[in-house]
Amino acid sequence: LVALGLAAPPASGHPFGDPQTLELTADSDEVRLRWHVGMSDDVTALALHLGLLPHDRVLLDGAVLYEDGDDDLLAASPLLPAYLLDRLIITAGGSRCPGEVVSAGALMDDGVLLSFRCPGGVPGPTSVNLEVRTLTDLHPAYRTLASGPSGQRAVYDGDHPEHTWTLGGAPVEVSSASSSAVVQLGSALVVLVGTGAAGAFYVRRRGRRTEVSVG
């Protein structure tokens, strides 16, 4: 007899919830990034992708559900720093800036803090290029909302993984990919436009079902 339905089908992505966020700050010799995952089940999806959870956590319909402790498991694993440093890449003057994860404790609340030291020393670079490819290896529809010095903003996605940031005294800037990417974020990102002013906010929802690529 052949047993049927004993294994979950390969998971596929459906990451159309709250986006990831990145905050970029800099001083004379250091660039810092604080990365926040978008939603709690994205934590579970990433832990599955890194092999930290068994594949039976993927439901028969390909969905995954967050469970208490998934964030602690991911934060404690050395695979998380390796993953982030491989997919959050800062370069200055054509040279890659070595990075390290400074803290990854309360993953859902505080995110992960990374530090990068760019070559050249004080006073350091006047601009850096940041490449963001986190979670797009699970599904290309993942988005990242990024903010930087002096009100700079950018939206990263699978088609727009790079953006150049000006350090110190920079004018407000929005990347060319932002307008189209914000529209695609749907209900996860609501843009309020008024006379002479604009703002954006998003609502975090936890425990949402999502589908991701595993392995």
SELUM-140195 format. One record per residue (C-alpha): x, y, z; residue number from 1; residue in one letter. Coordinates in Angstrom, 3 decimals. Example, Ala and Ser with C-alpha at 12.3 -4.5 7.8 and 13.67 -1.06 7.14 Angstrom:
# residues 2
MIDREN       xx       yy       zz   i aa
MIDREN   12.300   -4.500    7.800   1  A
MIDREN   13.670   -1.060    7.140   2  S
This chain:
# residues 215
MIDREN       xx       yy       zz   i aa
MIDREN    0.000    0.000    0.000   1  L
MIDREN    1.127    3.536   -0.684   2  V
MIDREN    0.569    6.018    2.109   3  A
MIDREN   -0.807    9.310    0.874   4  L
MIDREN   -0.929   12.735    2.507   5  G
MIDREN    1.719   11.990    5.111   6  L
MIDREN    3.978   14.872    4.165   7  A
MIDREN    3.182   18.534    3.724   8  A
MIDREN    3.602   19.884    0.208   9  P
MIDREN    6.445   22.313   -0.455  10  P
MIDREN    5.555   25.634    1.102  11  A
MIDREN    5.070   28.635   -1.140  12  S
MIDREN    5.223   32.312   -0.201  13  G
MIDREN    2.397   34.727    0.440  14  H
MIDREN    4.135   37.595    2.293  15  P
MIDREN    1.595   40.371    1.743  16  F
MIDREN    1.379   41.550    5.333  17  G
MIDREN    3.312   44.140    7.310  18  D
MIDREN    6.737   44.792    5.729  19  P
MIDREN   10.171   44.483    7.252  20  Q
MIDREN   11.728   47.742    8.437  21  T
MIDREN   15.311   49.002    8.544  22  L
MIDREN   16.721   52.041   10.339  23  E
MIDREN   20.119   53.295    9.164  24  L
MIDREN   22.204   55.624   11.351  25  T
MIDREN   25.849   56.662   11.117  26  A
MIDREN   28.621   58.557   12.861  27  D
MIDREN   32.217   59.280   11.849  28  S
MIDREN   33.381   55.667   11.563  29  D
MIDREN   30.371   53.377   12.001  30  E
MIDREN   27.133   52.637   10.150  31  V
MIDREN   24.405   50.924   12.148  32  R
MIDREN   21.318   49.060   10.953  33  L
MIDREN   18.359   47.981   13.044  34  R
MIDREN   16.326   45.306   11.267  35  W
MIDREN   12.782   44.396   12.282  36  H
MIDREN   10.945   41.439   10.831  37  V
MIDREN    7.504   42.316    9.508  38  G
MIDREN    5.221   39.860   11.293  39  M
MIDREN    5.493   37.063   13.812  40  S
MIDREN    4.892   34.288   11.303  41  D
MIDREN    7.746   35.660    9.186  42  D
MIDREN    9.963   34.683   12.126  43  V
MIDREN    8.651   31.134   11.854  44  T
MIDREN    9.097   31.170    8.087  45  A
MIDREN   12.734   32.245    8.409  46  L
MIDREN   13.421   29.665   11.133  47  A
MIDREN   12.006   26.978    8.825  48  L
MIDREN   14.082   28.276    5.924  49  H
MIDREN   17.243   28.043    8.042  50  L
MIDREN   16.441   24.508    9.164  51  G
MIDREN   15.790   25.425   12.795  52  L
MIDREN   12.267   24.001   12.819  53  L
MIDREN   11.002   20.656   11.479  54  P
MIDREN    9.181   20.653    8.166  55  H
MIDREN    6.073   19.266    9.853  56  D
MIDREN    5.450   22.834   11.057  57  R
MIDREN    4.321   23.522    7.480  58  V
MIDREN    0.593   22.804    7.251  59  L
MIDREN   -0.902   20.686    4.489  60  L
MIDREN   -2.009   23.808    2.625  61  D
MIDREN    1.538   25.190    2.735  62  G
MIDREN    0.852   27.742    5.492  63  A
MIDREN    2.940   28.268    8.627  64  V
MIDREN    1.791   29.522   12.021  65  L
MIDREN    3.872   31.281   14.632  66  Y
MIDREN    4.222   29.529   17.991  67  E
MIDREN    5.621   30.913   21.238  68  D
MIDREN    9.362   30.443   21.364  69  G
MIDREN    9.983   30.587   17.614  70  D
MIDREN   11.490   34.066   17.977  71  D
MIDREN   13.748   33.006   20.854  72  D
MIDREN   14.951   30.000   18.875  73  L
MIDREN   15.810   32.159   15.876  74  L
MIDREN   17.450   34.918   17.928  75  A
MIDREN   19.695   32.414   19.735  76  A
MIDREN   20.915   30.692   16.577  77  S
MIDREN   24.258   31.655   14.974  78  P
MIDREN   22.509   31.098   11.656  79  L
MIDREN   20.593   34.369   12.053  80  L
MIDREN   23.682   36.656   12.154  81  P
MIDREN   25.172   34.736    9.232  82  A
MIDREN   21.934   35.124    7.268  83  Y
MIDREN   21.604   38.860    7.930  84  L
MIDREN   25.247   39.678    7.228  85  L
MIDREN   24.995   37.784    3.946  86  D
MIDREN   21.905   39.711    2.838  87  R
MIDREN   22.398   43.175    4.353  88  L
MIDREN   25.463   44.468    2.528  89  I
MIDREN   26.973   47.939    2.933  90  I
MIDREN   29.662   49.220    0.588  91  T
MIDREN   31.517   52.537    0.548  92  A
MIDREN   33.771   53.675   -2.286  93  G
MIDREN   33.374   50.296   -3.934  94  G
MIDREN   34.623   48.377   -0.871  95  S
MIDREN   32.477   46.213    1.352  96  R
MIDREN   32.156   47.355    4.974  97  C
MIDREN   32.724   44.485    7.432  98  P
MIDREN   29.767   43.988    9.741  99  G
MIDREN   28.758   42.242   12.918 100  E
MIDREN   25.536   41.615   14.814 101  V
MIDREN   25.593   43.622   18.041 102  V
MIDREN   22.359   42.380   19.585 103  S
MIDREN   19.527   40.019   18.666 104  A
MIDREN   17.784   39.390   21.957 105  G
MIDREN   14.103   40.418   21.983 106  A
MIDREN   13.612   39.762   18.295 107  L
MIDREN    9.964   40.773   17.965 108  M
MIDREN   10.281   43.932   20.082 109  D
MIDREN   13.801   45.247   19.493 110  D
MIDREN   14.802   43.639   16.215 111  G
MIDREN   18.454   43.013   15.395 112  V
MIDREN   21.170   45.673   15.638 113  L
MIDREN   24.090   45.409   13.207 114  L
MIDREN   27.269   47.494   13.075 115  S
MIDREN   29.436   48.106    9.999 116  F
MIDREN   32.922   49.659    9.884 117  R
MIDREN   33.736   51.139    6.512 118  C
MIDREN   37.318   51.453    5.243 119  P
MIDREN   38.951   54.860    5.225 120  G
MIDREN   38.695   55.819    8.886 121  G
MIDREN   37.605   59.176   10.272 122  V
MIDREN   35.772   61.188    9.013 123  P
MIDREN   34.424   58.161    7.136 124  G
MIDREN   32.392   57.942    3.931 125  P
MIDREN   29.913   60.613    2.879 126  T
MIDREN   27.604   58.002    1.348 127  S
MIDREN   27.096   54.253    1.446 128  V
MIDREN   25.261   51.768   -0.722 129  N
MIDREN   22.969   49.378    1.140 130  L
MIDREN   21.845   46.140   -0.499 131  E
MIDREN   18.860   44.412    1.126 132  V
MIDREN   17.908   40.838    0.235 133  R
MIDREN   16.380   39.606    3.486 134  T
MIDREN   13.367   37.289    3.093 135  L
MIDREN   13.200   37.774   -0.682 136  T
MIDREN   14.920   34.395   -0.920 137  D
MIDREN   11.777   32.995    0.732 138  L
MIDREN    9.513   34.885   -1.661 139  H
MIDREN   10.254   37.827   -4.006 140  P
MIDREN    7.163   39.750   -2.851 141  A
MIDREN    8.685   40.659    0.530 142  Y
MIDREN    9.248   44.397    1.014 143  R
MIDREN   11.448   46.422    3.355 144  T
MIDREN   10.725   49.988    4.423 145  L
MIDREN   13.992   51.753    5.254 146  A
MIDREN   14.742   55.104    6.892 147  S
MIDREN   18.050   56.950    7.160 148  G
MIDREN   19.701   60.206    8.223 149  P
MIDREN   17.882   63.514    7.731 150  S
MIDREN   14.584   61.968    6.737 151  G
MIDREN   15.783   59.804    3.860 152  Q
MIDREN   13.446   56.954    2.913 153  R
MIDREN   13.610   53.962    0.584 154  A
MIDREN   11.526   50.897   -0.201 155  V
MIDREN   13.411   47.721   -1.073 156  Y
MIDREN   11.951   44.771   -2.933 157  D
MIDREN   13.086   41.893   -5.121 158  G
MIDREN   13.443   44.169   -8.136 159  D
MIDREN   15.068   47.058   -6.237 160  H
MIDREN   17.577   45.549   -3.770 161  P
MIDREN   19.998   48.520   -3.642 162  E
MIDREN   19.886   52.169   -2.593 163  H
MIDREN   22.564   54.794   -1.900 164  T
MIDREN   22.312   56.725    1.382 165  W
MIDREN   23.922   60.090    2.074 166  T
MIDREN   25.470   60.349    5.534 167  L
MIDREN   25.238   63.584    7.477 168  G
MIDREN   23.280   66.654    6.450 169  G
MIDREN   21.397   64.778    3.751 170  A
MIDREN   18.226   66.147    2.169 171  P
MIDREN   14.994   64.204    2.381 172  V
MIDREN   15.048   61.558   -0.326 173  E
MIDREN   12.672   58.832   -1.456 174  V
MIDREN   13.986   56.067   -3.676 175  S
MIDREN   12.618   55.730   -7.200 176  S
MIDREN   11.153   52.340   -6.324 177  A
MIDREN    9.145   53.705   -3.404 178  S
MIDREN    5.933   54.807   -5.064 179  S
MIDREN    5.238   51.552   -6.897 180  S
MIDREN    6.362   49.390   -3.983 181  A
MIDREN    4.161   51.220   -1.497 182  V
MIDREN    1.121   50.577   -3.674 183  V
MIDREN    1.928   46.858   -3.772 184  Q
MIDREN    2.097   46.692    0.024 185  L
MIDREN   -1.687   47.117    0.062 186  G
MIDREN   -3.361   47.244    3.439 187  S
MIDREN   -0.063   46.707    5.270 188  A
MIDREN    0.999   50.256    4.470 189  L
MIDREN   -1.431   53.154    4.476 190  V
MIDREN   -0.117   56.378    3.032 191  V
MIDREN   -1.741   59.571    4.224 192  L
MIDREN   -1.327   62.516    1.915 193  V
MIDREN   -2.423   65.986    2.971 194  G
MIDREN   -1.779   69.510    1.837 195  T
MIDREN    1.984   69.995    1.925 196  G
MIDREN    2.579   66.955    4.168 197  A
MIDREN    2.698   63.178    3.907 198  A
MIDREN    2.957   60.391    6.459 199  G
MIDREN    2.878   56.632    6.607 200  A
MIDREN    2.004   54.040    9.162 201  F
MIDREN    1.370   50.345    9.347 202  Y
MIDREN   -0.460   48.098   11.798 203  V
MIDREN    1.301   45.032   13.167 204  R
MIDREN   -0.792   41.903   13.175 205  R
MIDREN    0.479   38.783   14.898 206  R
MIDREN   -0.419   35.164   14.418 207  G
MIDREN   -1.290   35.623   10.741 208  R
MIDREN   -1.030   32.635    8.432 209  R
MIDREN    1.445   32.909    5.623 210  T
MIDREN    3.030   30.612    3.054 211  E
MIDREN    6.750   30.514    2.488 212  V
MIDREN    9.418   28.673    0.589 213  S
MIDREN   11.359   26.307    2.849 214  V
MIDREN   14.904   25.155    2.253 215  G
